[in-house]
Amino acid sequence: MRSQTGESVLSRAVRIFEAFTADDTTLRVSEIARRTGLHLATASRLVAELVEHGLLAREPDRRVRIGIRMWELALRASPTLMLRDAAMPFLEDVHEAVGHHVQLGVLDGDEALFIERLSAPGAVISYTRIAGRLPLHASSCGLVLLAHGDRELQERILGDPLRGYTPHTITDARRLRSVLADVRRQGFAFCPGHMHEDALGVAVPVRDTRGTVVATLSVIVPNNADGKTVIPVLTAAARGITRAFPSVGLPQA
């Protein structure tokens, strides 16, 4: 069924799911309608149907959240789940050695999407979270994914405005192009203070057995730490993930 504008019910349902963010996990139907541009009655009807199927759920105060059924379906045969399961023992080893944030990210569209993250009490500030995203130009994980992405992706990012998060964020396209070349040559990204003044991000590529970069393994440590000492630890862990992960790898975004 399509609306008078020609938009299918499925498209409208997708817009409803996209209204939720990592910071806004519960929403009132009126807010969903506002964020999606749907008429309130349409949003209310679609939300009710999605709740009936378990894809959305209602809180006691009538706010709406993503349902457990959606989580269940998303985990079935997910290639990111296979990667996460293969990588988890190595993330735990790195976390034990580093004691701060360790994270596994993949390329999704024009962003880095995090599929696992380990942390510890008192760890340095980090903006990442599981199922969270970061821009490719501003984060160590993003720089690794961008450096090994296709030319079309690179030119698209280089051609867009590059947002600065701190005075150290790369906001100049010429400098970004040079840094991407360095990442490919060195085999790691080193980003002191790029996302937060107090944090240093270090990331390495994770490849499948064909040599294709399918993910990035990174740590976030204090900016005053000697971050280069973690590079051998990350590199060894990334090689371990390669041996553990099937050669079929992830579909490229």
Summary of the structure (lengths in Angstrom):
residues: 253
radius of gyration: 20.0
end to end distance: 29.2
largest distance: 59.9
contacts: 804
relative contact order: 0.12
helix: 43%
strand: 21%
